[in-house]
Amino acid sequence: MLGKNEKVLGSNVIKLLGNESHVKAKGSHKNKVSEKLEAIVANRKRQKNMPEQPLKRIKTENSKVFPKRADEESDEEIIILEYYGDPKFVANQKTLEVRAKKAQVDVATQETKQTLLQDKKCSSEVEKGCEMFLTLSHISTKRKQEEEKCDDVQRPKQRKMVKRREQKTKEVKQKRKENLKNYRKQDKNALRLARLERYREYMSQKPKNATEEEILSGTQKRTEHRRQRLEKETEEQRLANLRRQREKRKNETEEQRIARLAKSREAYKRYREKETEEERRKRLDRKKECKKLLRLVIKGSSL
């Protein structure tokens, strides 16, 4: 058994007993090791007054310091000298290298095995898919063959049935369209008749021999009512009204257009006759502003 301060690593044994030292070593570096240990002991002897301290780890060119083990005491420090000429040390190093290479090979073989298994799985899935596709195609071809083999008497009957159904659906759709058109026409006629009745009532209430003042008051009321309606209406309503007017003008004949323009001219003349000086000034100012804007627009377009 070794003492408290003795350690064994490989074939090298170093005993540290206080100020004395004894080295058991093999190889051609025996003298060098003994000299180094003697120097360390001499240095320890010089420090008599100082308390004893453990030897510090010294790393030389031909030495390697290993870490402490779990069973080592904290007071102990050991110099482990490696002899590169030692065959056991070389053999251990080789065994370690061989083991490392083997581990790498094992890892590579495991990876290759996994890849091969994945490839097998994929190939099996592809084969299953191909089999399914072939079976489905076989079934579809069988069905086609059966349909072709069926009696010539049965197939025309089926065609006739399909044609009858299509004809019936077309007739039903046509009837629905016609019914909708008639219903809308009836609605339009009913609204037109109601409007005409209201107009007749209004004309019956209106005096036949009305004076000019009454006519003017009626026109003023209508214009006021129209102005209020225009103020209330939104942009969408205004655009919808303009669209309706354009559609009406598209469908009107030449005679109707001439009559409409003549009526508007007469109305404008009446308005000009009745307008005051202030209104006329405002109208002319508006006209000047419009002309200026038009000139600017024309200039911009020319540029």
Steps between C-alpha positions, in 0.01 A plus 500: 500500500609855433526767764301817546722711275560237230332498154523251216430589137607257232854371574619824669494515882589816693520496879497827690581458868562840664842631395626167362421358159537164333433443131440171323519561128588321183657618177792715394382816686574366854789740579306809384204412721719445808676835444172689478362337816823573690474867400144514628598341834793743539266790446268360768793469747588869456157597626533358852320784677211491251223245557515193279310542173411236243708484183369715213425341168789553259446440132814436297554406139498124576236513773123521511289614799181296544198638689427393857286196567203499733684290764803737515550726802526877454842517671663265254654610174668248269733537207431230244775454250419328173773302333439492131733202470268295724333231285193477728427871465530478120273193494239681711512799265454272199209318664333834569544608136364167377198533730431852376517386138270209580250734664503722190444196281213386723334842474539498120355149477201600715433804278521286186263246657248774579518640148455151356195442721350834389563411135332163553198669660472749214533225241232293674263802506564562129433138421172513694397818313582336165296194593203718598525697177513177294201355684298820448590516132406132466160567663434799273590299188270220617213745545554643154500153353175415683337819373605419145372142534155612630207458262445750221133515602567626852741784409267696269233486770737664748588770246133574440441535875787748536373705205149514647634624833706773333199608295282519811753711690529741205121536480470567873773770485332666201162505677656659808661773291171576322310512828752745645476724192119503513501573873737795451293633212185481713679686779615772259152536354345520847747772604439694180124485546528616862721791394252604231212490750689726740578743219130509398397575856758777519382649169135480608579692821701764308290799383461516122507878464803566727653845508867579437567551873366154585711342224813687627431393858465140382829513309675660798374226727618234258846657467529530878399139543754392235779703664430338838499156340833565325657620826390183680601250232837326525771466233387146413139612444618791284710268281211254471268781382755614241534144369121474462488829309778383264321173432179688418686732263661207320161349415327828404439597136616818323158670538493428873852639540409826317186539713702443822763760403233755403326450833826549692578817300159647580542418867844664500357813335229524765763461771714778343203738481416446866854508645615803700821701460682314779411160357618614155834619644552168681422308181749703297772454765444126492526506119836687516640248750394211280672659199824548695497140611439383144798704373726348765385150410564562129849635575585197716382258233703683228816484714 
